[in-house]
Amino acid sequence: MEIRNISKIFSSKGEENIVLQNVNISFNKGEFITLLGPSGCGKTTLLTMMAGFQKPTSGEIRLDDEIVTKPSPKKGFVFQNYALFPWMTVKENILYPMKQQKLARDEMEKRLKKLIKIAHLQGKEDLYPKELSGGMKQRTAFVRALAGNPKILLLDEPLGAIDFQMRKSIQVQLEKLWQETKITTVMVTHDVEEALYLSDRIIVMSKNRGKIIKDFKVEMERPRNREFDEYKDYKRELENLLEIALKGV
Ligand SMILES: Nc1ncnc2c1ncn2[C@@H]1O[C@H](COP(=O)(O)OP(=O)(O)OP(=O)(O)O)[C@@H](O)[C@H]1O
């Protein structure tokens, strides 16, 4: 996916709010990339434009040389609160994107079986979202986003709704799921730990029109160990960058 010279301006009551100005990013295949930045810097706005939920004011976003204009199964999206359909079981939720694509029955069954296995949801197929733990909901949302065979997976603060205690164990699960699929993934967060634990590359955005303060590779072995000096050094650097980002330089 390529983000080319994107700007986004919201206007209300004659006032213009320039949220993003001339943002350029290219995402490499198979990478886990995090957009990190303070609240209000335009991360979610950028991600939803990548998904095709809204359009940029200027510039373009390309996926496989096609300009993104609307949502499609090529772009899997996981919302902060999972947005599972509460009236559907785990199985029905995962089948939903496949039904929309009108896949053949046996192809649907085959994919469903594989996704249930990836997400370790065997035996939970017929439960409703309210009967699941936070982690199970998150895994269901993740594989539902994969059910349409997307080229890219977009995660909007996927652990935002999970309490601190569970977050770390779910980060581990999310990393495993990603490693099994190796799908290009873009995650939005303002949590340094989450970014460091999961990402191959972190893009730090400023409050000032989404300016990219730093785009860097995280070259640490996986799974990452929070006790290593290398990890602590990265963390310190990111925290400093976030402070700069908050000042809106
Ligand atoms: N639909 C909209 N109409 C008007 N302004 C909007 C709209 N969506 C977002 N904004 C504004 O755009 C800016 C960026 O919002 P956005 O949600 O993208 O930030 P964010 O970096 O994801 O923040 P957070 O981490 O708090 O979710 C904010 O100033 C917000 O008020």
The ligand as an SDF file (V2000), in Angstrom:
LIG
                    3D

 31 33  0  0  0  0  0  0  0  0999 V2000
  -15.4510   13.2350   11.2050 N   0  0  0  0  0  0  0  0  0  0  0  0
  -14.7480   14.2450   11.7290 C   0  0  0  0  0  0  0  0  0  0  0  0
  -15.1900   15.5070   11.6690 N   0  0  0  0  0  0  0  0  0  0  0  0
  -14.4630   16.5370   12.1700 C   0  0  0  0  0  0  0  0  0  0  0  0
  -13.2710   16.3890   12.7750 N   0  0  0  0  0  0  0  0  0  0  0  0
  -12.7770   15.1510   12.8730 C   0  0  0  0  0  0  0  0  0  0  0  0
  -13.4860   14.0070   12.3650 C   0  0  0  0  0  0  0  0  0  0  0  0
  -12.7420   12.9000   12.5980 N   0  0  0  0  0  0  0  0  0  0  0  0
  -11.6310   13.3170   13.2400 C   0  0  0  0  0  0  0  0  0  0  0  0
  -11.6410   14.6630   13.4080 N   0  0  0  0  0  0  0  0  0  0  0  0
  -10.5860   15.4680   14.0260 C   0  0  0  0  0  0  0  0  0  0  0  0
   -9.3520   15.0460   13.4740 O   0  0  0  0  0  0  0  0  0  0  0  0
   -8.3280   15.0490   14.4570 C   0  0  0  0  0  0  0  0  0  0  0  0
   -7.6450   13.7100   14.4690 C   0  0  0  0  0  0  0  0  0  0  0  0
   -8.5250   12.7150   14.9530 O   0  0  0  0  0  0  0  0  0  0  0  0
   -8.1380   11.1610   14.9590 P   0  0  0  0  0  0  0  0  0  0  0  0
   -9.2650   10.4040   15.5590 O   0  0  0  0  0  0  0  0  0  0  0  0
   -7.6800   10.7530   13.6190 O   0  0  0  0  0  0  0  0  0  0  0  0
   -6.8850   11.1690   15.9470 O   0  0  0  0  0  0  0  0  0  0  0  0
   -6.1020    9.9800   16.6190 P   0  0  0  0  0  0  0  0  0  0  0  0
   -4.6620   10.3000   16.4400 O   0  0  0  0  0  0  0  0  0  0  0  0
   -6.5710    8.6810   16.1040 O   0  0  0  0  0  0  0  0  0  0  0  0
   -6.4830   10.1370   18.1420 O   0  0  0  0  0  0  0  0  0  0  0  0
   -6.8260    9.0390   19.2990 P   0  0  0  0  0  0  0  0  0  0  0  0
   -5.5300    8.3710   19.6370 O   0  0  0  0  0  0  0  0  0  0  0  0
   -7.3420    9.8710   20.4150 O   0  0  0  0  0  0  0  0  0  0  0  0
   -7.8470    8.0970   18.7400 O   0  0  0  0  0  0  0  0  0  0  0  0
   -8.9880   15.4700   15.7530 C   0  0  0  0  0  0  0  0  0  0  0  0
   -8.7390   16.8450   15.9350 O   0  0  0  0  0  0  0  0  0  0  0  0
  -10.4510   15.2130   15.5150 C   0  0  0  0  0  0  0  0  0  0  0  0
  -11.2250   16.1200   16.2500 O   0  0  0  0  0  0  0  0  0  0  0  0
  1  2  1  0
  2  3  1  0
  2  7  2  0
  3  4  2  0
  4  5  1  0
  5  6  2  0
  6  7  1  0
  6 10  1  0
  7  8  1  0
  8  9  2  0
  9 10  1  0
 10 11  1  0
 11 12  1  0
 11 30  1  0
 12 13  1  0
 13 14  1  0
 13 28  1  0
 14 15  1  0
 15 16  1  0
 16 17  2  0
 16 18  1  0
 16 19  1  0
 19 20  1  0
 20 21  2  0
 20 22  1  0
 20 23  1  0
 23 24  1  0
 24 25  2  0
 24 26  1  0
 24 27  1  0
 28 29  1  0
 28 30  1  0
 30 31  1  0
M  END
$$$$
